[in-house]
Amino acid sequence: MIDNPEQAERLLTRLQAALPVPARMTPELAATLRTPETATEIPAACSIITLHYAGDEGGIVCGLDVATATGNVVYTSITHLRFDPRLPLAREIAVYQKHRAKRLRRQPPGPG
C-alpha cells in the first residue's frame, strides 16, 4: 500500500474546503506541458481548482486552472506541485508528498 488511506482522505477533504489552492508547477511538469508546436510559455504559478483521489496507485490528482495550447485541461499528481510554506495546509501537503514519493521509490519495478 502506497498511501495511508486516512491521511489521504483527511488531506483531500481539507484541500477541497480550501479550493482554489495556489501552487507552483515543478520545472519537470512545466517542461512536459510545453509542446514544440507552440511558443506559448506555461506559467509556473497556477491554482488547484478540482481534486480527485485516484486510489492508492494514483494518489491525489489536481485539476489546474492552466489550459494547454490545445485547450486541454491539466491534471497532475499533487507530488508534481510545490506550495508556499506560508499556506495553512503546506506542511500537511509536504508530509503527504514525502511519504508518497518514498513509498513509490520502494515499489518493485513493474513488468517490462
Protein Blocks (a to p, Z undefined) as FASTA:
>chain_A
ZZdfklmmmmmmmmmmmpccdddddfklmmmmpcfkbccdcdfbdcdfbdcdebjknopa
dddfbdcfkopacdddfklpccdfklmklmmmmmmmmmmmmmmmmpccdeZZ
